[in-house]
Amino acid sequence: MMTTRQFASAPVTLLVSDAPAPPPCLPARRPPRRLDAGSVTAALARTATRQWLPPAPEERQPPRRAAEFHLVELYQPYDSTVLRTALRAVEPGAGPDVLWEREAAGPDELDGVLAELGRSLTHGPRVRAVLVGRPGAAPRLFVGIAAGPPARPLGVLEELRSALSHPPAPATVPTSALQRELLRDTTGRADRGGRHVEQLSWTWHGPLDTDRFTAAWQSVFDHELVLRAAFDWTEDAHDDPWIVLHDRAVPEVTLHPSDAPGWEELLDADRRRGFDLRRPALLRATLVDTDPSDEGPVTRVLLTYHHAMLDGWSVRLLLQSFYRAYLTGGTLPGGERRPDLRDHARWLGAQDTTPARQFWSTRPAATVVAPAGPVADGRGSGRARRRLTPYEAVRLRGWAAAWGAGESSALQAAWALLLYRAAQEPDPRVAPRAVRVGFAVTLSGRGIPLDGVDRLPGALRTPLPLTVRVHPSTTVPQLLAALRDGVLDVSSYEWVSPGQAHRWNGTPPGRRPQSLVVLEHLPLAPHHPRLDTDLAAHGIHVDTPTPAGTFTSYPITLTAHYDATGGLVLTTVHDRALLADRDATELLSQSAHLLRSFPDLPSGLATTELLRATLAGHPTPHPGGPSGTAPSEPTEPLETVHLDVLRRATRPGAGWVLLLPPPDTPDSRFPATARTWSGPQALAVLRPLRDDAPPAAYRPLLAPLLESRVPVALVATAGTGLIACEIARLGPSATTPLVVLATAETDLASLAAVLART
């Protein structure tokens, strides 16, 4: 059955076929099934095209030519990226508007959309499609084909059928180690809403054209590959996720009226909404109208993005491009930005990790990391904010510079002193002791030798562990120097992920940093020199964007950034399940108090004297417990098992052979026997440091090996077979190590031959 309908608003012929719907076009990475368009083709061949000549509106104007085209509705939904690619294959010269997306609430509005489609085909491409959305229903897909010889619509339809049946494989890019860790943390938590989601907000003074605003962001999306990228992964734990590069993505721009809910409620709801990481456009914009001021209209702008694809540096680069596009009518000149995430992925893939492994394996572990404990009924994230005035910020920066450091080192020194203070005994009669504190610091990721990396938007900012020894006699200048030098050492490997650093360092989970200290990294030129002037010429003034603070995988994150007046704003974001609100607020207040006090302190003041002079009378927060109580004991036991590497692997991915000797085996036996090892695997000894070491004590050493997904064999001799089997059960089923039972007379050459056959 088919029907032909003449639109009242335009001369078009609509073909509606109620033939069985063709099978769906599967995602491009899977082999698609062919689209059966026979019924549509046959119906189209039997359809007569009507001509309609509208009257001339004025006698002086020549009459317009008849506008006619063939219109086919496809009843099966298709992925917009696959559909757009197929349309471009049919019409190679078509631009980004080959596929429209429109809204139509009723038949009259649908007539208008289809009439607009017909007019666009009069002197435009020979094919164009439109996705028409309807309230409460799935969108309808119409394909318009320019009128021509009778065989032309059939040929175009056949080409479209072929393109939809054989879509090209999407371009993909491997994910970085940092992105894989962020994805695991985001998708592996029940309360993942809002985790690793950042927000930037500012005020827009002056007129704001929402259509121009949306068009400008669409132009930026068309020029920036990172905004058209999304993640994909399989359920197989052995397969790493990858990045899929789409041809087009549409920005989400939402407008709220002035009577919308409160700003903080809107921020919280938008943050908890999160993102669908399998779909492109991991950045969205929200506009909120406010009451106009004496100078004109005022709009609050909110940008929300996900750290697995973008960081703060990147979003500020994209903002520069957006402002240029807005000033030029919504169109950004030039081509795509390079370098892009493909260039960064190639650079990462070419790096030799051996020097980084050696560096991190020699880093001393921290003894104090502010261990967090569960808080009863704690849910969600909490936020608090303090501010140093511009005068206080300038004094702090000048004081730190006088000691050869920056304000980031001063911020880290204040945090290290608070961790040191929390580790001391509350009894004043007990002498203070030296401790090595540890926390994570962020590096921009743009100190790598990749040309143009400072102009590259992507997920490059990385948090890496930093430790420093604080002695009761340590002075603040000495602490500043130690932190500065530590960050410089770590920055040589700022392309490394925190998970890699912990595995190479052998740090058990209980000794890893429980806090993150961030000083916002900004591009050297956050604005083009003329942008502010050009915006002012249009009656527009924009404030400096303010970050809201990210809910990360750390129990508490301390972030610092400069506001538009030069004040230093300190923000803490903490996990309420691991840290009480009052403790997080107290840590923030004391950090701000120390930063204000540093410039006035004598340079030779020791740590204990400094804390007594500045924080006397202030409670000592202990994360995870009530304020003023002693810190909880570490949840991880002290080291009871040691990994002694005898021979390195001869090739990557060869795996490990771990010997489990009886407790009474002399240490002198293994160096001599290692000379006879002929296998490609790395050879090591798992040596218990005490006789009663439980199987769980082997987990911190075994887990990094199993996470690397290389084969692991546990070789047990008389007396260690049972514990070898129990150790093997600690790993996931997909990476269970092989257990080999050997006798005391078995030599390593025979063992290598046996493993070579397995």
Secondary structure as UniProt FT lines:
FT   STRAND          2..6
FT   STRAND          13..17
FT   TURN            28..29
FT   HELIX           38..45
FT   TURN            59..60
FT   STRAND          69..74
FT   HELIX           80..90
FT   TURN            92..93
FT   HELIX           96..98
FT   STRAND          99..103
FT   HELIX           107..120
FT   TURN            121..122
FT   STRAND          127..134
FT   TURN            135..136
FT   STRAND          137..146
FT   HELIX           151..165
FT   STRAND          171..174
FT   HELIX           177..187
FT   TURN            190..191
FT   TURN            193..194
FT   STRAND          197..205
FT   HELIX           210..223
FT   HELIX           225..228
FT   STRAND          229..232
FT   TURN            237..238
FT   STRAND          242..245
FT   STRAND          252..256
FT   TURN            258..259
FT   HELIX           263..273
FT   TURN            277..278
FT   STRAND          283..289
FT   TURN            294..295
FT   STRAND          298..306
FT   TURN            307..309
FT   HELIX           312..327
FT   TURN            328..329
FT   HELIX           341..349
FT   HELIX           354..361
FT   TURN            376..377
FT   STRAND          381..388
FT   HELIX           390..402
FT   TURN            403..404
FT   HELIX           407..423
FT   TURN            428..429
FT   STRAND          435..443
FT   TURN            451..452
FT   HELIX           453..455
FT   STRAND          462..470
FT   TURN            472..473
FT   HELIX           476..491
FT   TURN            492..495
FT   HELIX           498..505
FT   HELIX           509..511
FT   STRAND          515..519
FT   TURN            529..530
FT   HELIX           531..537
FT   TURN            538..539
FT   STRAND          541..542
FT   STRAND          546..547
FT   STRAND          556..562
FT   TURN            564..565
FT   STRAND          568..575
FT   TURN            576..578
FT   HELIX           581..597
FT   HELIX           598..600
FT   TURN            603..604
FT   HELIX           607..615
FT   TURN            616..617
FT   TURN            623..624
FT   TURN            627..628
FT   STRAND          641..647
FT   TURN            652..653
FT   STRAND          656..660
FT   TURN            663..664
FT   TURN            667..668
FT   HELIX           669..673
FT   HELIX           674..676
FT   STRAND          682..688
FT   TURN            691..692
FT   HELIX           695..698
FT   HELIX           699..707
FT   TURN            708..709
FT   STRAND          712..716
FT   TURN            718..720
FT   HELIX           721..728
FT   TURN            729..730
FT   HELIX           733..735
FT   STRAND          738..741
FT   TURN            744..745
FT   HELIX           748..756
//
